[in-house]
Amino acid sequence: MFKDILKLSSIPVIVASLCCLSPVVIVLAGLGSVAFASSLADTLYGDYKWLFRLAGLALLAVAIVIYLRRTRGICTIDDAKRRRNEVVNIVAITFAAGIAGYFFFLYVVVHYIGVFLGLW
């Protein structure tokens, strides 16, 4: 189940971190200068960070619904009511893993790559 939780939360974490990850990718791919990427990072993180976070949260919700339907066989509201504890546990653990993954990926991994590249 731990692998499933990591799979569920990995893509939404990356989507939520795109505000700061995209300037790093631009510099690493050679598509722009450090000055352009730094300006883009200021704009994306300063003005649009909540949109990226909401997109990541929405993607996490969609991933949980798909996981519950395909893997766990919970397709109807009656199934969800009968297996309420399982659904609540999966949602809570996945949400907590998503938040922890977001903070780790954005504020540790992306931050130190950006510092190394001279973006911030």
C-alpha positions as CSV (number, residue, x, y, z in Angstrom):
1,M,0.0,0.0,0.0
2,F,3.0,2.3,0.6
3,K,4.0,2.1,-3.0
4,D,0.5,2.9,-4.1
5,I,0.4,6.0,-1.9
6,L,3.7,7.2,-3.4
7,K,2.4,6.6,-6.9
8,L,-0.8,8.5,-6.1
9,S,0.9,11.5,-4.7
10,S,4.0,11.8,-6.9
11,I,2.5,13.4,-10.0
12,P,0.3,15.9,-8.1
13,V,3.4,16.9,-6.0
14,I,5.3,17.7,-9.2
15,V,2.3,19.6,-10.7
16,A,2.0,21.7,-7.5
17,S,5.7,22.4,-7.6
18,L,5.8,23.5,-11.2
19,C,5.8,27.2,-10.1
20,C,9.4,26.8,-9.0
21,L,10.4,23.7,-11.0
22,S,9.8,25.1,-14.4
23,P,12.5,27.8,-14.2
24,V,15.0,25.2,-13.1
25,V,14.0,23.0,-16.1
26,I,14.3,26.0,-18.4
27,V,17.9,26.7,-17.3
28,L,18.9,23.0,-17.3
29,A,17.5,22.5,-20.8
30,G,19.3,25.6,-22.0
31,L,16.1,27.3,-23.1
32,G,16.7,30.5,-21.2
33,S,19.2,32.5,-19.2
34,V,19.4,32.4,-15.4
35,A,18.1,36.0,-15.3
36,F,15.0,35.0,-17.3
37,A,14.4,32.0,-15.1
38,S,14.8,34.0,-11.9
39,S,12.3,36.5,-13.1
40,L,9.9,33.7,-14.1
41,A,10.3,32.1,-10.8
42,D,9.5,35.3,-9.0
43,T,6.4,35.8,-11.1
44,L,5.1,32.2,-10.9
45,Y,5.8,31.7,-7.2
46,G,4.8,35.2,-6.2
47,D,1.5,35.6,-8.1
48,Y,0.4,32.1,-9.2
49,K,1.6,29.7,-6.5
50,W,-1.9,29.1,-5.2
51,L,-3.1,28.1,-8.7
52,F,-0.4,25.5,-8.9
53,R,-1.2,24.2,-5.5
54,L,-4.9,24.0,-6.3
55,A,-4.1,22.1,-9.5
56,G,-2.0,19.7,-7.6
57,L,-4.8,19.2,-5.0
58,A,-7.3,18.6,-7.7
59,L,-5.0,16.1,-9.4
60,L,-4.5,14.4,-6.1
61,A,-8.3,14.1,-5.7
62,V,-8.7,12.7,-9.2
63,A,-5.9,10.2,-8.5
64,I,-7.6,9.0,-5.3
65,V,-10.9,8.5,-7.0
66,I,-9.4,6.5,-9.8
67,Y,-7.3,4.5,-7.4
68,L,-10.4,3.6,-5.3
69,R,-12.4,2.7,-8.3
70,R,-9.8,0.6,-10.2
71,T,-7.7,-0.9,-7.5
72,R,-10.0,-1.2,-4.5
73,G,-13.2,-1.8,-6.3
74,I,-15.2,1.0,-4.7
75,C,-17.4,2.2,-7.5
76,T,-20.6,3.3,-5.9
77,I,-21.6,5.4,-3.0
78,D,-23.0,2.3,-1.2
79,D,-19.5,0.7,-1.6
80,A,-17.9,3.8,-0.1
81,K,-20.4,3.8,2.8
82,R,-19.7,0.2,3.6
83,R,-16.0,0.6,3.4
84,R,-15.9,4.1,5.0
85,N,-12.9,3.5,7.3
86,E,-10.8,2.2,4.4
87,V,-11.7,5.2,2.2
88,V,-11.1,7.7,5.0
89,N,-7.7,6.1,5.8
90,I,-6.6,6.0,2.2
91,V,-7.6,9.7,1.6
92,A,-6.0,10.9,4.9
93,I,-2.7,9.0,4.3
94,T,-2.5,10.1,0.7
95,F,-3.2,13.7,1.5
96,A,-0.6,13.7,4.3
97,A,1.9,12.1,1.9
98,G,1.1,14.6,-0.7
99,I,1.7,17.5,1.6
100,A,4.9,16.1,3.0
101,G,6.1,15.3,-0.5
102,Y,5.3,18.8,-1.7
103,F,7.2,20.5,1.1
104,F,10.2,18.2,0.7
105,F,10.3,18.4,-3.1
106,L,9.7,22.1,-3.3
107,Y,11.6,23.5,-0.3
108,V,14.5,21.0,-0.3
109,V,15.1,19.5,-3.7
110,V,14.0,22.3,-6.0
111,H,15.4,25.0,-3.7
112,Y,18.9,23.5,-3.5
113,I,19.0,22.9,-7.3
114,G,17.9,26.5,-7.8
115,V,20.6,27.7,-5.4
116,F,23.2,25.6,-7.2
117,L,22.2,27.1,-10.5
118,G,22.1,30.7,-9.1
119,L,18.4,31.3,-9.5
120,W,17.8,32.3,-5.9
